[in-house]
Amino acid sequence: MDGLTFWALAVFAAFCVGLGKGGVPVITALAVPLMSLVISPILAAGLLLPVFLAADAGGLYAYRKTFNRDVLRILMVVMPIGVFIGWATSAYVPEAAVTLLIGVIGASFAVVTLTRRPVEGPAVAPRWNKGIFWGTITGFTSFVSHSGATPYQVFTLPLRMDKITFAGTMTVAFAYINVVKLIPYYALGQLGTENLKTAAIMMIPAGFGVVAGVYLVRIIPEKLFFQVILWALLGLSLKLIWDGVTALGAFII
């Protein structure tokens, strides 16, 4: 893994990971697609996991006092179930099908939310039935391609948390699930010595990304913050739909 193109994409992908761990919405989902331009998606996912973990440490420090305990109580129970399902079915479920499904879910949610009248009022308590469903999907898609942000946001955006609590809860939830993913990723041989050496270098731009992300979240107006999340979610979901349809088409042909 060398060459100017590889390292340019690796540095940018790592910075995006850091921005996301600092609370900037959806942007971490760009990391695997970016790295997939120069290495296989499976190798990219394994390479990026240590970078995610390092950036998680910075995010956890920044948001150590600001998160929704009720949301985390649900997600920390059910997300590992999704990871286990992803690991157990990794040899049987086409990644393209998962990509397409998540894209459709995310795009549908974003369009509905953007086109309806905003609901004002205080934060809403999370419900276990929705949390179990979306939390399991979050764990599954996070394991498959580090793309758990879409189902996570479908669950949490309607709860109307303020932007700092939203960012902090997301940071803690994904830091937790990334630690859980270490075991199956190691079992699948995706944490080799060469990957870890490359990831160690990528942790440097990821650290700068965390600092920049925390700063951006604190200065962006709250209404704009959630509008950015929804439009970014829509854009990412459309990209996932395109990727899924294209890959499935090539597979069928």
KOLVO-577306 format. One record per atom (N, C-alpha, C): atom name; x, y, z. Coordinates in Angstrom, 1 decimal, padded with zeros to 4 digits. Layout:
BEGIN
   site       xx       yy       zz
     CA        X        Y        Z
...
This chain:
BEGIN
   site       xx       yy       zz
      N    000.8   -001.2    000.0
     CA    000.0    000.0    000.0
      C    000.9    001.2    000.0
      N    001.2    001.7   -001.2
     CA    002.0    002.9   -001.3
      C    001.6    003.7   -002.5
      N    002.3    004.7   -002.9
     CA    002.0    005.5   -004.0
      C    001.3    006.8   -003.6
      N    001.5    007.9   -004.4
     CA    001.0    009.2   -004.0
      C   -000.6    009.2   -004.0
      N   -001.2    008.5   -004.9
     CA   -002.7    008.5   -005.0
      C   -003.2    007.8   -003.7
      N   -002.6    006.7   -003.4
     CA   -003.1    005.9   -002.2
      C   -003.0    006.8   -000.9
      N   -001.8    007.5   -000.7
     CA   -001.7    008.2    000.5
      C   -002.5    009.5    000.5
      N   -002.7    010.1   -000.7
     CA   -003.6    011.3   -000.7
      C   -005.0    010.9   -000.3
      N   -005.5    009.8   -000.8
     CA   -006.8    009.3   -000.4
      C   -006.9    008.9    001.0
      N   -005.8    008.2    001.5
     CA   -005.8    007.7    002.9
      C   -005.8    008.9    003.9
      N   -005.0    009.9    003.6
     CA   -005.0    011.1    004.5
      C   -006.4    011.8    004.5
      N   -007.0    012.0    003.3
     CA   -008.3    012.6    003.3
      C   -009.4    011.7    003.9
      N   -009.3    010.4    003.7
     CA   -010.3    009.5    004.3
      C   -010.2    009.6    005.9
      N   -008.9    009.6    006.4
     CA   -008.7    009.6    007.8
      C   -009.2    010.9    008.4
      N   -009.0    012.0    007.7
     CA   -009.5    013.3    008.1
      C   -011.0    013.3    008.2
      N   -011.6    012.7    007.2
     CA   -013.1    012.6    007.2
      C   -013.6    011.8    008.4
      N   -012.8    010.7    008.8
     CA   -013.2    009.9    009.9
      C   -013.1    010.8    011.2
      N   -012.1    011.6    011.3
     CA   -011.9    012.5    012.5
      C   -013.0    013.5    012.5
      N   -013.4    014.1    011.4
     CA   -014.5    015.1    011.4
      C   -015.7    014.4    011.9
      N   -016.0    013.2    011.5
     CA   -017.2    012.5    011.9
      C   -017.2    012.2    013.4
      N   -016.1    011.8    013.9
     CA   -015.9    011.5    015.3
      C   -016.0    012.8    016.2
      N   -015.7    013.9    015.5
     CA   -015.9    015.2    016.2
      C   -017.3    015.7    016.2
      N   -018.2    015.0    015.5
     CA   -019.6    015.3    015.5
      C   -020.2    015.8    014.2
      N   -019.4    016.0    013.1
     CA   -019.9    016.4    011.8
      C   -020.7    015.2    011.2
      N   -021.9    015.4    010.8
     CA   -022.8    014.3    010.4
      C   -022.4    013.6    009.1
      N   -022.5    012.3    009.1
     CA   -022.5    011.4    007.9
      C   -021.1    011.3    007.3
      N   -020.2    012.3    007.5
     CA   -019.0    012.3    006.7
      C   -018.1    011.1    006.8
      N   -018.2    010.4    008.0
     CA   -017.3    009.2    008.1
      C   -017.7    008.2    007.1
      N   -018.9    008.2    006.6
     CA   -019.3    007.2    005.6
      C   -018.6    007.4    004.2
      N   -017.9    008.5    004.1
     CA   -017.1    008.7    002.8
      C   -015.8    007.9    002.9
      N   -015.4    007.5    004.1
     CA   -014.0    006.9    004.2
      C   -013.8    005.6    003.4
      N   -014.7    004.7    003.6
     CA   -014.6    003.4    002.9
      C   -014.7    003.6    001.4
      N   -015.7    004.3    000.8
     CA   -015.8    004.5   -000.6
      C   -014.5    005.2   -001.2
      N   -013.9    006.1   -000.4
     CA   -012.7    006.8   -000.9
      C   -011.6    005.8   -001.0
      N   -011.4    005.0    000.1
     CA   -010.3    004.0    000.0
      C   -010.5    002.9   -001.0
      N   -011.8    002.7   -001.3
     CA   -012.1    001.6   -002.2
      C   -011.7    002.0   -003.7
      N   -011.3    003.3   -003.9
     CA   -010.8    003.7   -005.2
      C   -009.4    003.1   -005.5
      N   -008.7    002.7   -004.4
     CA   -007.3    002.2   -004.6
      C   -007.1    000.8   -004.0
      N   -008.0    000.4   -003.1
     CA   -007.9   -001.0   -002.5
      C   -009.3   -001.6   -002.5
      N   -009.4   -002.9   -002.2
     CA   -010.7   -003.5   -002.1
      C   -011.5   -003.0   -000.9
      N   -012.8   -003.0   -001.0
     CA   -013.7   -002.5    000.1
      C   -013.4   -003.3    001.4
      N   -013.2   -004.6    001.3
     CA   -013.0   -005.4    002.5
      C   -011.7   -005.0    003.1
      N   -010.6   -004.8    002.3
     CA   -009.4   -004.4    002.9
      C   -009.5   -003.0    003.5
      N   -010.3   -002.1    002.8
     CA   -010.4   -000.7    003.3
      C   -011.1   -000.7    004.6
      N   -012.1   -001.5    004.8
     CA   -012.9   -001.6    006.1
      C   -011.9   -002.0    007.2
      N   -011.1   -003.0    006.9
     CA   -010.2   -003.5    008.0
      C   -009.1   -002.5    008.3
      N   -008.6   -001.8    007.2
     CA   -007.6   -000.8    007.4
      C   -008.1    000.4    008.3
      N   -009.3    000.7    008.0
     CA   -009.9    001.9    008.7
      C   -010.3    001.7    010.1
      N   -010.6    000.5    010.5
     CA   -011.1    000.2    011.9
      C   -010.2    000.8    013.0
      N   -008.8    000.5    012.9
     CA   -008.0    001.1    013.9
      C   -008.0    002.7    013.9
      N   -008.2    003.2    012.7
     CA   -008.3    004.7    012.6
      C   -009.5    005.2    013.3
      N   -010.6    004.5    013.1
     CA   -011.9    004.8    013.7
      C   -011.7    004.8    015.3
      N   -011.0    003.8    015.7
     CA   -010.8    003.6    017.2
      C   -010.0    004.7    017.8
      N   -008.9    005.1    017.1
     CA   -008.1    006.2    017.5
      C   -008.9    007.5    017.6
      N   -009.7    007.8    016.5
     CA   -010.5    009.0    016.5
      C   -011.6    009.0    017.5
      N   -012.1    007.8    017.8
     CA   -013.1    007.6    018.9
      C   -012.6    008.1    020.2
      N   -011.3    007.9    020.5
     CA   -010.7    008.4    021.8
      C   -010.9    009.9    021.9
      N   -010.5    010.6    020.8
     CA   -010.7    012.1    020.8
      C   -012.1    012.5    021.0
      N   -013.0    011.8    020.2
     CA   -014.4    012.2    020.3
      C   -015.0    011.9    021.7
      N   -014.6    010.8    022.3
     CA   -015.1    010.5    023.6
      C   -014.7    011.5    024.6
      N   -013.4    012.0    024.5
     CA   -013.0    013.1    025.4
      C   -013.8    014.3    025.3
      N   -014.0    014.7    024.0
     CA   -014.7    015.9    023.7
      C   -016.2    015.9    024.2
      N   -016.8    014.8    024.1
     CA   -018.2    014.7    024.5
      C   -018.5    013.8    025.7
      N   -017.5    013.7    026.6
     CA   -017.5    012.8    027.7
      C   -018.7    013.2    028.7
      N   -019.2    014.4    028.7
     CA   -020.3    014.8    029.6
      C   -021.6    015.0    028.9
      N   -021.6    014.8    027.6
     CA   -022.8    015.2    026.8
      C   -023.3    014.1    025.9
      N   -024.3    013.3    026.4
     CA   -024.8    012.2    025.6
      C   -026.2    011.8    026.2
      N   -027.0    011.1    025.5
     CA   -028.3    010.6    025.9
      C   -028.2    009.2    026.5
      N   -028.2    009.1    027.8
     CA   -028.1    007.7    028.4
      C   -029.2    006.8    028.0
      N   -030.4    007.2    027.8
     CA   -031.5    006.3    027.4
      C   -031.3    005.7    026.0
      N   -030.8    006.5    025.1
     CA   -030.5    006.0    023.8
      C   -029.4    005.0    023.8
      N   -028.3    005.3    024.5
     CA   -027.2    004.4    024.6
      C   -027.5    003.1    025.3
      N   -028.4    003.2    026.3
     CA   -028.8    002.0    027.0
      C   -029.4    001.0    026.1
      N   -030.2    001.5    025.1
     CA   -030.8    000.6    024.2
      C   -029.8    000.1    023.1
      N   -029.1    001.0    022.6
     CA   -028.1    000.7    021.5
      C   -027.0   -000.2    021.9
      N   -026.5   -000.1    023.1
     CA   -025.4   -000.9    023.6
      C   -025.8   -002.3    023.8
      N   -027.1   -002.6    024.0
     CA   -027.6   -003.9    024.1
      C   -027.8   -004.6    022.7
      N   -028.3   -003.8    021.8
     CA   -028.7   -004.5    020.5
      C   -027.7   -004.4    019.4
      N   -026.9   -003.3    019.4
     CA   -025.9   -003.2    018.3
      C   -025.0   -004.4    018.2
      N   -024.5   -005.0    019.3
     CA   -023.6   -006.2    019.1
      C   -024.4   -007.3    018.4
      N   -025.7   -007.4    018.6
     CA   -026.4   -008.5    017.9
      C   -026.3   -008.3    016.4
      N   -026.4   -007.0    015.9
     CA   -026.3   -006.8    014.5
      C   -024.9   -007.1    014.0
      N   -023.8   -006.8    014.8
     CA   -022.5   -007.2    014.5
      C   -022.3   -008.7    014.3
      N   -022.9   -009.4    015.3
     CA   -022.8   -010.9    015.2
      C   -023.5   -011.4    014.0
      N   -024.7   -010.8    013.6
     CA   -025.4   -011.3    012.4
      C   -024.5   -011.0    011.2
      N   -023.9   -009.8    011.2
     CA   -023.0   -009.5    010.0
      C   -021.9   -010.4    009.9
      N   -021.2   -010.8    011.0
     CA   -020.1   -011.7    011.0
      C   -020.6   -013.1    010.6
      N   -021.7   -013.6    011.1
     CA   -022.2   -014.9    010.8
      C   -022.6   -015.1    009.4
      N   -023.1   -014.0    008.8
     CA   -023.6   -014.1    007.4
      C   -022.7   -013.4    006.4
      N   -021.5   -013.1    006.8
     CA   -020.6   -012.3    005.9
      C   -020.3   -013.1    004.6
      N   -020.3   -014.4    004.6
     CA   -020.0   -015.2    003.5
      C   -021.2   -015.5    002.6
      N   -022.4   -015.1    003.0
     CA   -023.6   -015.4    002.3
      C   -024.4   -014.2    001.8
      N   -024.3   -013.1    002.5
     CA   -025.1   -011.9    002.1
      C   -024.3   -011.0    001.2
      N   -024.8   -010.8    000.0
     CA   -024.0   -009.9   -000.9
      C   -024.0   -008.4   -000.3
      N   -022.8   -007.9   -000.3
     CA   -022.6   -006.5    000.3
      C   -023.4   -005.5   -000.5
      N   -023.6   -005.8   -001.8
     CA   -024.3   -004.9   -002.7
      C   -025.8   -004.8   -002.3
      N   -026.4   -005.9   -001.9
     CA   -027.8   -005.9   -001.5
      C   -028.0   -005.1   -000.2
      N   -027.0   -005.2    000.7
     CA   -027.1   -004.5    002.0
      C   -027.0   -003.0    001.6
      N   -026.0   -002.6    000.8
     CA   -025.8   -001.3    000.4
      C   -027.0   -000.6   -000.2
      N   -027.7   -001.4   -001.1
     CA   -028.9   -000.9   -001.8
      C   -030.0   -000.7   -000.7
      N   -030.2   -001.6    000.2
     CA   -031.3   -001.6    001.2
      C   -031.1   -000.3    002.1
      N   -029.9   -000.1    002.5
     CA   -029.6    001.0    003.4
      C   -029.8    002.3    002.7
      N   -029.4    002.3    001.4
     CA   -029.6    003.5    000.6
      C   -031.1    003.9    000.5
      N   -031.9    002.9    000.2
     CA   -033.4    003.1    000.1
      C   -034.0    003.6    001.4
      N   -033.6    003.0    002.5
     CA   -034.1    003.4    003.8
      C   -033.7    004.8    004.1
      N   -032.4    005.2    003.9
     CA   -032.0    006.5    004.2
      C   -032.6    007.6    003.4
      N   -032.7    007.3    002.1
     CA   -033.2    008.3    001.1
      C   -034.7    008.5    001.5
      N   -035.5    007.5    001.7
     CA   -036.9    007.6    002.0
      C   -037.1    008.4    003.3
      N   -036.3    008.1    004.3
     CA   -036.4    008.9    005.6
      C   -036.1    010.4    005.4
      N   -035.0    010.6    004.6
     CA   -034.6    012.0    004.4
      C   -035.6    012.8    003.6
      N   -036.2    012.2    002.6
     CA   -037.2    012.9    001.8
      C   -038.4    013.2    002.6
      N   -038.9    012.2    003.3
     CA   -040.1    012.4    004.2
      C   -039.9    013.5    005.2
      N   -038.7    013.5    005.8
     CA   -038.4    014.5    006.9
      C   -038.2    015.9    006.3
      N   -037.6    016.0    005.1
     CA   -037.3    017.3    004.5
      C   -038.6    017.9    004.0
      N   -039.6    017.1    003.6
     CA   -040.8    017.6    002.9
      C   -042.0    017.8    003.9
      N   -041.9    017.4    005.1
     CA   -043.0    017.6    006.0
      C   -042.7    018.8    006.9
      N   -043.7    019.3    007.6
     CA   -043.6    020.4    008.5
      C   -042.7    020.0    009.7
      N   -041.7    020.8    010.1
     CA   -040.9    020.5    011.2
      C   -041.8    020.4    012.5
      N   -041.4    019.4    013.3
     CA   -042.1    019.2    014.6
      C   -041.3    019.9    015.7
      N   -042.0    020.8    016.3
     CA   -041.3    021.6    017.4
      C   -041.7    020.9    018.7
      N   -040.8    021.2    019.7
     CA   -041.1    020.6    021.0
      C   -039.9    020.1    021.7
      N   -040.0    019.6    022.9
     CA   -038.9    019.1    023.7
      C   -038.4    017.7    023.1
      N   -037.3    017.3    023.6
     CA   -036.8    016.0    023.2
      C   -037.7    014.9    023.6
      N   -037.7    013.8    022.8
     CA   -038.6    012.7    023.0
      C   -037.8    011.5    023.5
      N   -038.4    010.7    024.4
     CA   -037.7    009.6    025.0
      C   -037.7    008.4    023.9
      N   -036.6    007.7    023.8
     CA   -036.5    006.6    022.8
      C   -037.4    005.5    023.2
      N   -037.9    004.7    022.2
     CA   -038.7    003.6    022.5
      C   -037.9    002.3    022.2
      N   -038.1    001.3    023.0
     CA   -037.3    000.1    022.9
      C   -037.6   -000.7    021.6
      N   -038.9   -000.7    021.2
     CA   -039.2   -001.4    019.9
      C   -038.5   -000.9    018.7
      N   -038.5    000.4    018.6
     CA   -037.8    001.0    017.5
      C   -036.2    000.9    017.7
      N   -035.8    001.1    018.9
     CA   -034.4    001.0    019.2
      C   -033.8   -000.4    018.9
      N   -034.6   -001.5    019.2
     CA   -034.1   -002.8    018.9
      C   -034.0   -003.0    017.4
      N   -035.0   -002.6    016.6
     CA   -034.9   -002.8    015.2
      C   -033.8   -002.0    014.5
      N   -033.8   -000.7    014.8
     CA   -032.8    000.2    014.1
      C   -031.4    000.0    014.7
      N   -031.3   -000.4    016.0
     CA   -030.0   -000.6    016.6
      C   -029.3   -001.9    016.0
      N   -030.1   -002.9    015.8
     CA   -029.6   -004.1    015.2
      C   -029.1   -003.9    013.8
      N   -029.9   -003.1    013.0
     CA   -029.5   -002.8    011.6
      C   -028.2   -001.9    011.7
      N   -028.1   -001.0    012.6
     CA   -026.9   -000.2    012.8
      C   -025.7   -001.0    013.0
      N   -025.8   -002.0    013.9
     CA   -024.7   -002.9    014.2
      C   -024.3   -003.7    012.9
      N   -025.3   -004.2    012.2
     CA   -025.0   -005.0    011.0
      C   -024.3   -004.2    009.9
      N   -024.9   -003.1    009.6
     CA   -024.3   -002.3    008.5
      C   -023.0   -001.7    008.9
      N   -022.8   -001.4    010.2
     CA   -021.5   -000.9    010.7
      C   -020.4   -002.0    010.5
      N   -020.8   -003.2    010.8
     CA   -019.8   -004.3    010.6
      C   -019.5   -004.5    009.1
      N   -020.5   -004.5    008.3
     CA   -020.3   -004.8    006.8
      C   -019.4   -003.7    006.1
      N   -019.7   -002.5    006.4
     CA   -019.0   -001.4    005.6
      C   -018.8   -000.1    006.4
      N   -018.8   -000.1    007.7
     CA   -018.7    001.1    008.5
      C   -019.8    002.1    008.1
      N   -021.0    001.6    007.7
     CA   -022.1    002.5    007.2
      C   -023.3    002.5    008.2
      N   -023.0    002.5    009.5
     CA   -024.1    002.4    010.4
      C   -024.8    003.7    010.7
      N   -024.3    004.8    010.1
     CA   -024.8    006.1    010.4
      C   -026.3    006.3    009.9
      N   -026.6    005.7    008.7
     CA   -027.9    005.9    008.2
      C   -029.0    005.3    009.1
      N   -029.0    004.0    009.4
     CA   -030.1    003.5    010.3
      C   -030.0    004.2    011.7
      N   -028.8    004.5    012.2
     CA   -028.7    005.2    013.5
      C   -029.5    006.5    013.5
      N   -029.3    007.3    012.4
     CA   -030.0    008.6    012.3
      C   -031.5    008.4    012.1
      N   -031.9    007.4    011.4
     CA   -033.4    007.1    011.3
      C   -034.0    006.9    012.6
      N   -033.3    006.3    013.5
     CA   -033.7    006.1    014.9
      C   -033.7    007.3    015.8
      N   -032.6    008.1    015.7
     CA   -032.3    009.2    016.6
      C   -032.8    010.5    016.2
      N   -032.9    010.8    014.9
     CA   -033.3    012.2    014.5
      C   -034.7    012.6    015.0
      N   -035.7    011.6    015.0
     CA   -037.0    012.0    015.5
      C   -037.1    012.3    017.0
      N   -036.0    012.0    017.7
     CA   -036.0    012.2    019.2
      C   -035.8    013.6    019.6
      N   -035.4    014.5    018.6
     CA   -035.2    015.9    018.8
      C   -034.2    016.3    019.9
      N   -033.1    015.6    019.9
     CA   -032.0    016.0    020.8
      C   -031.4    017.3    020.3
      N   -030.8    018.0    021.2
     CA   -030.1    019.2    020.8
      C   -028.8    018.7    020.1
      N   -028.2    019.6    019.3
     CA   -027.1    019.2    018.4
      C   -025.9    018.6    019.2
      N   -025.6    019.2    020.3
     CA   -024.4    018.7    021.1
      C   -024.7    017.3    021.7
      N   -025.9    017.1    022.2
     CA   -026.3    015.8    022.7
      C   -026.3    014.8    021.6
      N   -026.9    015.2    020.5
     CA   -026.9    014.3    019.3
      C   -025.5    013.9    018.9
      N   -024.6    014.8    018.8
     CA   -023.3    014.5    018.3
      C   -022.6    013.6    019.4
      N   -022.7    013.9    020.7
     CA   -022.1    013.2    021.7
      C   -022.6    011.7    021.8
      N   -023.9    011.6    021.7
     CA   -024.5    010.2    021.7
      C   -024.0    009.4    020.5
      N   -024.0    010.0    019.4
     CA   -023.5    009.3    018.2
      C   -022.0    008.8    018.4
      N   -021.2    009.7    018.9
     CA   -019.8    009.4    019.1
      C   -019.6    008.3    020.1
      N   -020.3    008.3    021.2
     CA   -020.2    007.2    022.2
      C   -020.7    005.9    021.6
      N   -021.8    005.9    021.0
     CA   -022.4    004.7    020.4
      C   -021.5    004.0    019.4
      N   -020.9    004.8    018.5
     CA   -020.0    004.2    017.5
      C   -018.6    003.8    018.1
      N   -018.2    004.6    019.1
     CA   -016.9    004.1    019.7
      C   -017.1    002.8    020.4
      N   -018.2    002.6    021.0
     CA   -018.6    001.3    021.6
      C   -018.6    000.2    020.6
      N   -019.3    000.4    019.5
     CA   -019.5   -000.7    018.5
      C   -018.2   -001.0    017.8
      N   -017.4    000.0    017.6
     CA   -016.1   -000.2    017.0
      C   -015.2   -001.1    017.8
      N   -015.3   -001.0    019.1
     CA   -014.5   -001.9    020.0
      C   -015.1   -003.4    019.9
      N   -016.4   -003.5    019.8
     CA   -017.0   -004.8    019.6
      C   -016.6   -005.4    018.3
      N   -016.4   -004.6    017.3
     CA   -016.1   -005.2    016.0
      C   -014.6   -005.7    015.9
      N   -013.8   -005.3    016.9
     CA   -012.4   -005.8    016.8
      C   -012.3   -007.3    016.8
      N   -013.2   -008.0    017.5
     CA   -013.1   -009.5    017.6
      C   -013.4   -010.1    016.3
      N   -014.6   -009.8    015.6
     CA   -014.8   -010.5    014.3
      C   -013.9   -010.0    013.2
      N   -013.5   -008.8    013.3
     CA   -012.5   -008.3    012.2
      C   -011.2   -009.1    012.4
      N   -010.7   -009.3    013.6
     CA   -009.5   -010.0    013.8
      C   -009.7   -011.5    013.4
      N   -010.9   -012.1    013.7
     CA   -011.1   -013.4    013.3
      C   -011.1   -013.6    011.7
      N   -011.5   -012.5    011.0
     CA   -011.6   -012.6    009.6
      C   -010.2   -012.2    008.9
      N   -009.2   -011.9    009.8
     CA   -007.9   -011.6    009.3
      C   -007.7   -010.3    008.7
      N   -008.5   -009.3    009.2
     CA   -008.4   -007.9    008.6
      C   -007.6   -007.0    009.4
      N   -006.9   -007.5    010.4
     CA   -006.1   -006.6    011.3
      C   -004.6   -007.1    011.3
      N   -004.1   -007.3    010.1
     CA   -002.7   -007.7    009.9
      C   -001.7   -006.6    010.3
      N   -000.4   -007.0    010.4
     CA    000.6   -006.1    010.8
      C    000.8   -004.9    009.8
      N    000.7   -005.2    008.5
     CA    000.8   -004.1    007.5
      C   -000.3   -003.1    007.6
      N   -001.5   -003.6    007.8
     CA   -002.7   -002.7    008.0
      C   -002.5   -001.8    009.2
      N   -002.0   -002.4    010.3
     CA   -001.8   -001.6    011.5
      C   -000.8   -000.5    011.3
      N    000.3   -000.8    010.6
     CA    001.4    000.2    010.4
      C    000.8    001.3    009.5
      N    000.1    001.0    008.5
     CA   -000.5    002.1    007.7
      C   -001.6    002.9    008.5
      N   -002.4    002.2    009.3
     CA   -003.4    002.8    010.1
      C   -002.8    003.8    011.1
      N   -001.6    003.4    011.6
     CA   -000.9    004.3    012.6
      C   -000.6    005.6    012.0
      N   -000.2    005.7    010.8
     CA    000.1    006.9    010.1
      C   -001.2    007.7    009.9
      N   -002.2    007.0    009.5
     CA   -003.5    007.7    009.2
      C   -004.2    008.3    010.4
      N   -003.7    007.8    011.6
     CA   -004.3    008.3    012.9
      C   -004.0    009.8    013.1
      N   -002.9    010.3    012.5
     CA   -002.5    011.7    012.6
      C   -003.5    012.6    012.0
      N   -003.8    012.5    010.7
     CA   -004.8    013.4    010.1
      C   -006.2    013.1    010.8
      N   -006.5    011.9    011.3
     CA   -007.7    011.7    011.9
      C   -007.8    012.5    013.2
      N   -006.7    012.7    013.9
     CA   -006.7    013.5    015.1
      C   -007.0    014.9    014.8
      N   -006.4    015.5    013.8
     CA   -006.7    016.9    013.4
      C   -008.2    017.0    013.0
      N   -008.7    015.9    012.4
     CA   -010.1    016.0    012.0
      C   -011.1    016.0    013.2
      N   -010.8    015.3    014.2
     CA   -011.6    015.4    015.4
      C   -011.7    016.8    016.0
      N   -010.5    017.4    016.1
     CA   -010.5    018.8    016.6
      C   -011.3    019.7    015.7
      N   -011.1    019.6    014.4
     CA   -011.9    020.5    013.5
      C   -013.4    020.2    013.6
      N   -013.7    018.9    013.7
     CA   -015.2    018.5    013.8
      C   -015.8    019.1    015.0
      N   -015.2    019.0    016.2
     CA   -015.8    019.5    017.4
      C   -016.0    021.0    017.3
      N   -015.0    021.7    016.7
     CA   -015.2    023.1    016.5
      C   -016.3    023.5    015.6
      N   -016.5    022.8    014.5
     CA   -017.5    023.0    013.6
      C   -018.9    022.8    014.2
      N   -019.0    021.7    014.9
     CA   -020.3    021.4    015.6
      C   -020.8    022.5    016.5
      N   -019.8    023.1    017.2
     CA   -020.1    024.1    018.2
      C   -020.5    025.5    017.6
      N   -020.0    025.7    016.4
     CA   -020.3    027.1    015.8
      C   -021.5    027.0    014.8
      N   -021.8    025.8    014.3
     CA   -022.9    025.8    013.3
      C   -024.3    025.9    014.1
      N   -025.1    026.8    013.6
     CA   -026.5    027.0    014.2
      C   -027.2    025.7    014.2
      N   -028.0    025.4    015.3
     CA   -028.7    024.1    015.4
      C   -029.6    023.7    014.3
      N   -030.4    024.7    013.8
     CA   -031.3    024.4    012.7
      C   -030.5    024.0    011.5
      N   -029.5    024.7    011.2
     CA   -028.6    024.4    010.0
      C   -027.9    023.1    010.2
      N   -027.5    022.8    011.4
     CA   -026.8    021.5    011.7
      C   -027.7    020.3    011.3
      N   -029.0    020.3    011.7
     CA   -029.8    019.2    011.3
      C   -030.3    019.2    009.9
      N   -030.3    020.4    009.3
     CA   -030.6    020.4    007.8
      C   -029.4    019.8    007.1
      N   -028.2    020.1    007.5
     CA   -027.0    019.5    006.9
      C   -027.0    018.0    007.0
      N   -027.4    017.5    008.2
     CA   -027.5    016.1    008.4
      C   -028.5    015.4    007.4
      N   -029.6    016.0    007.3
     CA   -030.7    015.4    006.4
      C   -030.2    015.5    004.9
      N   -029.7    016.6    004.4
     CA   -029.2    016.7    003.1
      C   -028.0    015.8    002.8
      N   -027.1    015.7    003.8
     CA   -026.0    014.8    003.7
      C   -026.5    013.3    003.6
      N   -027.5    013.0    004.5
     CA   -028.0    011.7    004.5
      C   -028.7    011.3    003.2
      N   -029.4    012.3    002.6
     CA   -030.0    012.0    001.3
      C   -029.0    011.8    000.2
      N   -027.9    012.7    000.2
     CA   -026.9    012.5   -000.8
      C   -026.2    011.2   -000.7
      N   -025.8    010.8    000.6
     CA   -025.1    009.6    000.8
      C   -026.0    008.4    000.4
      N   -027.3    008.5    000.8
     CA   -028.2    007.4    000.5
      C   -028.4    007.2   -001.0
      N   -028.5    008.2   -001.8
     CA   -028.6    008.1   -003.2
      C   -027.3    007.5   -003.8
      N   -026.1    007.8   -003.2
     CA   -024.9    007.2   -003.7
      C   -024.9    005.7   -003.4
      N   -025.4    005.4   -002.2
     CA   -025.5    003.9   -001.8
      C   -026.4    003.2   -002.8
      N   -027.5    003.8   -003.1
     CA   -028.5    003.2   -004.0
      C   -027.8    002.9   -005.4
      N   -027.1    003.9   -005.9
     CA   -026.3    003.8   -007.1
      C   -025.3    002.7   -007.1
      N   -024.5    002.7   -006.0
     CA   -023.5    001.6   -005.8
      C   -024.1    000.2   -005.7
      N   -025.2    000.1   -005.0
     CA   -025.9   -001.2   -004.9
      C   -026.4   -001.7   -006.2
      N   -027.1   -000.8   -006.9
     CA   -027.7   -001.2   -008.2
      C   -026.6   -001.6   -009.2
      N   -025.6   -000.8   -009.2
     CA   -024.5   -001.0   -010.1
      C   -023.8   -002.4   -009.8
      N   -023.5   -002.6   -008.6
     CA   -022.8   -003.9   -008.2
      C   -023.7   -005.1   -008.4
      N   -025.0   -005.0   -008.1
     CA   -025.9   -006.1   -008.3
      C   -026.1   -006.4   -009.8
      N   -026.1   -005.3   -010.6
     CA   -026.2   -005.4   -012.1
      C   -025.0   -006.2   -012.6
      N   -023.8   -005.8   -012.2
     CA   -022.6   -006.5   -012.6
      C   -022.6   -008.0   -012.2
      N   -023.1   -008.2   -010.9
     CA   -023.2   -009.6   -010.4
      C   -024.1   -010.4   -011.2
      N   -025.3   -009.9   -011.6
     CA   -026.3   -010.7   -012.4
      C   -025.8   -011.0   -013.8
      N   -025.1   -009.9   -014.4
     CA   -024.6   -010.1   -015.7
      C   -023.5   -011.1   -015.7
